[in-house]
Amino acid sequence: MIRYIDTDYRGIRYFMSDFIKELDQPFPWGEAMFDCQLFPPPALSSLTMLSLLSLLPYEHIDWVHTSEPNSEYWHDEVDRASVQRGVQKQVGEGKPMTAWFKDLMSLSDWELSHNLGVSPHFLFVFVDPKQPTHERMNLLRRKIHSR
């Protein structure tokens, strides 16, 4: 289920979703462009994360940000998945743009400055999260409003 979190001072609307086996669609914002932040869990089988990457609608994503663990590796896998889906012809074309954050060890490390995109919608995707949903939502609300 995709949950609305809040809107920041720039008007960007933030949402979150937990990924288990499916990515909830359609999105609340329809087919409009969006940015996303992927949070892989510390102990994850690659198959679960690769399954998520195979389901992302790259044609509607402007930026994909990846966090630790293995942020650079997952960044590269996003590029490969986008090529496999035919959104870009080769890795590095920037469809979608990708960034990895080695300083983003957990959700509590995330700040507005980690959002490099300007799409009107931003989706946090958590793979196998340990922290309860309400705690993550409260933390994100505080961060969205702390400039």
C-alpha positions in Angstrom: 0.0 0.0 0.0 1.3 3.4 -0.9 0.8 5.9 1.9 0.9 9.7 1.7 3.4 11.2 4.1 3.3 15.0 3.6 4.3 17.9 1.3 7.5 19.9 1.6 8.0 23.6 1.3 8.6 23.2 -2.5 5.3 21.5 -3.0 6.8 18.0 -3.5 4.4 15.3 -2.2 6.1 12.4 -0.3 4.8 8.9 -0.2 6.1 5.6 1.1 5.6 1.9 0.3 6.8 -1.4 1.6 7.9 -3.9 -1.0 7.4 -7.6 -0.3 6.4 -9.2 -3.6 4.5 -6.5 -5.5 4.7 -2.8 -6.1 1.3 -1.2 -5.5 0.0 0.3 -8.7 -1.6 2.4 -10.0 0.2 5.2 -8.2 -1.9 7.9 -6.5 -0.4 10.4 -8.9 -1.2 8.4 -12.0 1.4 8.3 -14.7 3.1 11.6 -13.7 6.9 11.6 -13.3 8.2 10.8 -9.8 11.5 10.3 -7.9 12.2 7.5 -5.5 14.5 6.4 -2.7 15.2 2.7 -2.3 16.0 1.3 1.1 17.3 -2.3 0.8 17.4 -4.2 4.1 20.8 -5.1 5.7 20.3 -8.9 5.1 18.6 -9.2 1.8 18.7 -11.9 -0.8 19.5 -10.3 -4.1 16.5 -11.9 -5.7 14.1 -9.8 -3.6 15.7 -6.6 -4.5 16.2 -7.6 -8.2 12.4 -8.4 -8.2 11.6 -4.9 -7.1 14.0 -3.4 -9.7 12.2 -5.4 -12.4 8.9 -3.9 -11.4 9.8 -0.2 -11.2 8.1 1.9 -13.9 11.3 3.5 -15.2 9.5 5.4 -17.9 7.8 7.5 -15.2 10.8 7.9 -12.8 13.1 10.9 -13.1 15.5 10.0 -10.3 16.2 6.7 -8.4 18.3 7.2 -5.3 19.8 4.2 -3.5 21.0 3.9 0.1 23.2 1.5 2.0 23.8 -1.3 2.2 25.5 -1.7 -1.2 24.1 1.6 -2.5 26.5 1.7 -5.5 25.8 -1.9 -6.5 22.0 -1.2 -6.4 22.5 2.0 -8.3 24.2 -0.1 -11.1 21.4 -2.6 -11.0 18.8 0.1 -11.5 20.7 1.2 -14.7 20.8 -2.4 -15.9 17.1 -3.0 -15.2 16.2 0.2 -17.1 18.2 -1.1 -20.1 16.5 -4.5 -19.9 13.1 -2.8 -19.9 14.1 -0.7 -23.0 13.8 2.7 -21.3 17.5 3.5 -22.1 19.6 1.9 -24.8 22.7 1.6 -22.7 23.7 2.1 -19.1 24.5 5.7 -18.3 21.9 7.5 -20.5 20.2 8.9 -17.5 16.7 7.4 -17.9 16.2 7.5 -15.1 18.9 9.5 -13.4 20.5 7.6 -10.6 22.4 8.4 -7.4 23.7 6.4 -4.6 24.4 7.6 -1.0 27.0 5.9 1.0 26.2 8.3 3.9 22.6 7.1 4.0 22.9 4.1 6.3 19.3 4.3 7.6 16.2 6.3 7.3 17.2 8.5 10.2 20.2 9.7 8.0 17.9 10.9 5.2 17.5 14.7 4.6 15.7 16.8 2.0 19.1 17.4 0.4 19.1 13.7 -0.6 16.3 14.4 -3.0 18.2 15.4 -6.1 15.1 15.5 -8.3 12.4 18.1 -8.8 9.5 15.8 -9.7 6.2 16.7 -7.9 6.1 13.2 -6.3 8.7 11.3 -4.3 8.3 7.7 -3.2 10.3 6.0 -0.5 10.4 2.2 -1.1 11.4 0.0 1.8 12.3 -3.6 1.2 11.6 -5.8 4.3 11.6 -2.9 6.8 12.1 -3.6 10.5 10.9 -0.3 11.7 7.1 0.0 12.1 5.2 2.1 9.5 4.0 4.7 11.9 7.5 5.4 13.2 8.9 5.8 9.7 6.1 8.1 8.7 6.6 10.3 11.8 10.3 10.5 11.2 9.8 11.4 7.6 7.3 14.1 8.5 9.8 15.7 10.8 12.5 15.6 8.2 10.3 16.9 5.5 9.6 20.0 7.6 13.1 20.6 8.9 15.0 22.8 6.5 
